[in-house]
């Protein structure tokens, strides 16, 4: 079943990037949390990274929309090119850690964003690793702010 999904996703991404006129290769693998990673390789993959990775985000949104029912509820399909997203994810995790420390030392909630749903998920997952802080998405539309604050003690 999983290898079938990998094959379908790989073929779909290959068709989309070919329609975009990009000569790239596509590799599909599983991530630790059960999500699927699609790695677009080749020099022309750089075209997906223009404008802060908007093409990469659009491709990821398209693929997740097409295969939403085929992956688990808590899993996603992550599209990366030239390790761009991997670097951005690490950057977001580090920013979340910095803001968590700032919340702990000042007691003042800290905001991060506006972020798309994928980026918010990265921040929420990082915050969830700590018992003394909480995160919440706020705003309308696709781009929302994430607020990190001290967790209120249970009464």
N, C-alpha and C positions, 0 to 999 in steps of 0.2 A: 504493500500500500504506500509506504513512505517513498520507495524508489520510484513508484509510479507518479507520485506527486512531484518529485524532483524532476522527472523527465518532462512532465507537462509544463511545469514552471520554466524550465530551461528552454523548451521549444517556444513558449509564449514570449519570453524575453528576447530570444534570438529573432523572432519575427518582428517584434516592435523595433529593436535597434537596427535591424536590416531595413525596415521601412523608413527609418530616420536617416538612412544612408551611412551608417556607421559600420566599419569593418572591425569587429571586436570578437573576442571569445567569451563564453559564459560558463561559469562553474557554479554548481549548486552543492551545498553541504548543510549539515545540521549544526545549530548552536547548542550550547549547554542547556539552555532553558527550553529546548524543544522547538524553538523558532527555526525558520529556514533562512540561510544566508545565500544570496546570489551575488557572485563576484564577477563584475564586468571587467575584462582585462584587454589591454591593448591601447596604443597611443590615442586612438580616436575616442576612447572612453573619456578622455579629458573634456570633450565637448559637453558631456553631461554635468560637468563641474562648474561651468560658467555661471555667473550671477549667483554665487554662493551655493551652488549645487541645486538650483531650481529644477533642472532637467532630471537629476537623480531623484529628487523628492517627487516629481510628477510621475516618473517611472515606478517608483515604489508605491505610490498611491494607486496607480492603475493596476499593478500586479496584486496588491492586497485586496482591491475591490473585486478583481476577477476570481481570486482564490480564497476569499474570506471563509467560505463554508468548508474548505478542505483542510484548513489548519485548525489547531485547537483554539479554544476560546481565549486562552492567555498567551497564545503564540502569534507571531507576526512573520511576514516575509520581509527580510532586510536586504535592500539592494545597495551594493557598494561598488565603487569604481576607484581604482588606484589607492585603496585604503583611506579615501576621503572621509567616509562616514565613520570608520573606526577611529580616526583622529578626532573628529567632531564629537563623537560619543565620549571619548576620554576627556576632552576639554569640558564638556557639560558635567561629567562626573566630578571633575576637579573643582569646577565653579560651585557645584552643589555642596561639596565638602567645605569649601571656603565660606559659603553663606551659612552653613550649619554651625560652623565655629563662631561666626559673627553673631548669630542668633543666641548661641549659648553664652557668649561673653556680654552682650548688650541687653538681651531679653527682648529685643525689638524684632518683630517679624521682618523678613527680607523678601523682596520680590525679584523675580527673574522672568524675563520674557520681553515681548511676546514670543511664544513658541508654538510650533505645530504639534500635533498629537504625538508623533514619534518622539520628539525631543522632550515633551512633557513626561512621557512614560519613562525615559531615561532618568530624569530628575526625581520623579516619584519613587522609582526603584532604588535609587541611591539613598534617598531620605528614609525609606522603609527599613534600611539596615540599622537604624538607630532608634532606640526606645524613647528617647527624651524629646524628639522633634517630630513634627508632622508637616505634611504638605497638602496644598489644596489648589486646584485650578480655578481661575476666576476670569470672567469675560464672556464675550459673545463671539460667535463665528469660529473659524478654523484656528485662528491665532489667539491664544489665551495666556495670561500671566500665571505663574506658579508662585504661591506665597509659602514660605517656609517659616514656621513658628515653633515655639516651645509647646510641647504636648501638655495639656492640662491634666493634672493628677485626677484619677478616678475618685469619686466621693463615696 
